[in-house]
Amino acid sequence: MNPSPLNEAAALPASVGLRPHGLTKFIPGADKIVRDYGSLDLVLGRIGSLEVRLATTTREIRKAQRLRFKVFYEEMSASPNGASLISRRDVDAYDAICDHLLVIDYDVKPKAFRPAKPKVVGTYRLLRQDVANRHGGFYTRGEYDIAPLLKAHPHLRFLELGRSCVLEAYRNKRTVELLWHGIWTYVLHHRIDVMMGCASLEGTDPQDLALPLSFLHHYAAAPAEWQARALPERFTAMDILPKEAIDPRAALHALPPLIKGYLRLGATFGTGAVIDRQFGTTDVLVVLPVSAINPRYIDHFGPTANRHAA
C-alpha cells in the first residue's frame, strides 16, 4: 500500500533494485490494449463527474505515471532518475505486471483552442499474488521479509496495494470513496483474503517521527500470525518512545491520513520501519486481512460493492 487520497503527503518508495524476473523496463509503445479483465467490468463506480475504472491501454497507464510524477517528484521531495526526469513519468518494472486503478474526472474545462479531455486525478497500483509469483515476487519484498508471512498462509490470496496518489485539488471525501470502492470491488471479484503494502510517513529522521512510529509499534502491531519484519539491512526501530510516554490522541494526529485510514479499516503493522531517502519517506508495512475489516466499512460500501456501482 502506499500513499492514497487519504494521504495528503502522498509518496511511495521507488523499487529497491528489484526487477521481476523476465521483465525489462516498461516502455509503452502505441496506444494499445494491454489488460483484459475478463468478466470484471472496467468501470467500477461513479460519483458525479468522477469515475473509478481499471486502465486497459498503454495511454491510460502513462496518464497514471504522469500523475505519480507530478505528486511524487514535483509536489513532494522525491528525486527522479534520468529516465523519469526526461519522460515526466514515474515508471518502474512493476508497472508492466500490475493492474492500475484510475479515478477520472469528466467535468474538465477546455483549454484555449483545445477540447476538454477527461483527466486522471487519482490512481492506485494493484498486484495480485498469482501475478507476483510468476514475475519474481511482490514489490514489498525489497523492504520487508514477507516470505514467512506468505508461507504461514498458503491458502490465502494476497493483494499488494501501492503507488497511490491523488491530485491535490481532488484530495477529498468523494475521491477517497471512489478509490476505496474500486479496491473493494476488485477484492470481491478476485476473492482476495489479505491486502498489504508499504505506507509512508514524510521525512527520513526517525527521531522526528518518534511519536507516530512508537504509537504504531505499541498500539497497532500485527499479531504474530500476520507479522513481518523489515529486512535486516534496512531495519529502523519503531519503539523509540516507551508506551507510557505516548499520548495516543497526539500520535493519531501526527499520522498521515492514509495510515489513519488503514487503522480505521482494521489494519495492523509490521515490525521495523524502512527509510527511503530517494523519496524522502519512512515506510511502514501495513497488513489488512479482509476478515479484519471493520464491518461498518463493509456496510458502507456494500457487501457486493454496490454503493457507487456504475
N, C-alpha and C positions, 0 to 999 in steps of 0.2 A: 504494500500500500504506500502511497506517497501522498504528497500534498493533494488536496482536493479542494473543491469550492468551499469546504468548511474551513480551509486554511488560508487566511489572507496573506500569509508569507509562504506561498506555495513554492516548494523546491524539492527535487529528488536527486539522490546521488547518481553520478554517472556510473556506467558499467565498470566494475573494478577489474579491468584487464580480462574480462570474460568474453568469449566468443562461443556461441553454441556450435557444437561440432557440425561440420558440413555446411556452415553458413559463411558467406562473405558479407561485407558491409552492405547494408540495404541501400541500393541505389535505384530509386524509382525511374522508370522509363516513361513511355507514353501513358496516357490515362487509360489504364486497362483494369478490368475486374481481377482482383487478387484474393478475394474472400468469397466463400459460399457457405452460408449458414443453414442450409437445408430448410427444415420446417420452421425455424425461428424467424419471425417477422423482423425485417431490418429496422422498421420504425417501432420503438419500444414504448413511447409515450409522448404526450404533448401537454403543455400548459400555455395557453395563449399563443403568442407568436413563437414560442420555443418548442423545439422538438428534440428528443433524445433518440439516437439511432446508432447503428453499427456501421463503421466505414467498410466499404466494399472495394473501392478503387484506389489506385496509387495517388490520384489527385486528392482524395479525401484524407488519406494518411499524411500527405505532405502538409495539408492545412493544419492537422493536429500538431505536426512537428514545428510548424511556424508559430503556432500559439505557444507551444512549450518554450521555444527560443525567446519569444517576447517576454514571457513571465520569468523564466529561469535566469536568462542572461541579460535582458535589458532592464527588467524591473528589480530582480534580485541580484545577488552578488556572485553568481556562478561565472567561472572563467571558461569560455568556449575554446575548443581546439580549432585548428586551422580550417578543417572542413566545415564545421558548424558556422564559423565566422563568415566564410565565403557564401555558404548556401543560405544563411539566416534561418537554419532549421536545426532543432535538437534531434540528432539521429544516433541510434546505436543498433547493434546487430539484432537485438530483440524485437525491433520494430517489424522485422520480416516474419516473425512467427506469432506475435501477439495479435489479439483482436483489439480494435480501437473503438472505444465508446465516445461518441460526439454529442455535444449539445449545440444545436444550430438555431440561430435567430433569423427568422424570415422577415421581420419588420425592420429592414435596414434602409436608411435614407440613401438615395442615389448620390454619387459624387458628380462633380461638374463634368458634363459630357460623357458620363458613364451610367449605364443602367444599374439599378440596385441589385446586389447579389447577396444571397443568404450568407451569413457569417458564422464560422465555427467559434464559439465563445467558451467552450469547456471541453475537457477530454479526460479520459481515464484509459489506462492500458491494462488489458486482461490476459493472463497466461494460465491456461488450464494445465493440470498436472500431466495428462496424457500427452499433450503437445510438448511440454518441457522435457519429459522423459525421452522423447525422440530427438531432441536437439541439445543435449548436454546439461539439462537441469535448469532450475529457477535462477533468476537474476539475484534473488536474496542470498544465495549461497556464497556470493562474493563478500558478504559482510557477516553472515551468521552460519553456524554449523547446524543446518536444519536436517541433516541426514538422520539423526536419531529420532527427531520428531516425525518424519515421514515413515520411518521404519516402525515406529510404535503404533501407527495407524494405517496398516497396509490396505485396509478395505475401504478407506475413506477417500473421497475426491477433494483435492486441494485446488484452490484458485488463488493465484498471486495477483494482487492489485498494485498498480504503480503508475509512475509518470503522470500524475494527475495535476491538473491546473485549470484555472478559470480566469478569464479576462477580468481585470479589476472592476470595471463598471457592472459586471454581472455577478459579483460575489454577494448573493442574496439568497433568501429562503427558496425562491422559485427555482433557481438553478440547482441548488442543493437537492431539492425534492426530485428534480428530473434525473440527476446523476444517480442518486440512490435508487430511484425507481428502475432505472435502466439496469443497474447492477443486480437488483433483486430479481428482475425478470430473467436475466442471464443465469443467475444462480439457480432459479427454479427449473429453467429449461434444461440445464446441463446437470441437474441433480448434484450440485456442489454441496459438500459437507463442511468444508473449512475454508475460510478466507484468511490470507496472511500477506505480509509485506512490510516494508520499512516506511515509517513516518518520520518526519524531520522537525527538529527544533532549530530555529535560526541561530547561528553562532557556533564557534568551534572551541570555546573555552568552557570546560566542564564546571569550573567554579562559578561562572556567570549563570549557569543553568542548574546550579546545585539544588534549588528548591523543586523545580518540576521533575528533574531526574530522580531525586531522592523520593519524591512522592510516588512516582510510578514504581520504583523498586519496592517500597514498603507497603503501599496500599493497592497496587494493581498488578502484582507479579503473577504470571501464568502459573497454574497448578502444575505439579510435577509431570503429569501426562501430556501437557501442552508446552513444556519448556524447550527453549533452545538458547544457546549461548553465543555471544559474539565470538568470532574467530580469535584465537589467542593473540595473533599478531596485530589485531585491530581493536582488542578489548579495552574499553574505558569503563571504570567502575561507576555505577549509578548511585550507590549508597554513600553519597558524600556527606549527608547530614544524618544524624540518628533520628529514628522515628519520632521520638518525643520532642524534637526540635522543629517538627514540621507543622505548619498551620495549613490544614487541608484546603480551607477556603482560599487562602492566598495562593497556594500551589495550583489549584484549578484555574484561577485567574491568570496565572503565568503560563499555562499550557497553550499551545497553538489550537485554534478552533478545530482543526482536523482531529487531533488526538482527543480533545474533549468529546467530539462526536463519536469516535470509536468507543470511548469509555461508556457513553450513554447507551450505545448499542449492546454492550456486554463484553467488549474486548479485554484481553489481558496482554501482558508484555513480557518479552524475553529478558534474559539476564545480560547485562552489559550494554553499553552504547557504542556506537562507531562514529568517529569523526571523519567527515568527508570535506577535505579542505578545498577541493575544486569547486564544490557547490556551497561552501561556507555554512555547512549544517552539521548537526549532531543527530544521528539517526538512531531510532529505537525500533525493535521488532514488535509488530502487532500480530496477535493470533486471535481469530474470531470464529469459533465453531458456530455453525448455523443453529445448532441446538441451544446455544447460549444467548442468542439474540433476544433482547428484551421483548416480550410478547406484545407490548403496546406498539412497537415499531412494525411488527408483522401485521397487526391490526390496521395500522395507519396506511401502509402501502397495499394491504390486501393479501390474503393467503395465496391468491393466484396473480398477484401484481396487477390488480385491475383498477387501482385508484386513478392513475393517469394514463390508462391504456389508450393506444392510438385508435 
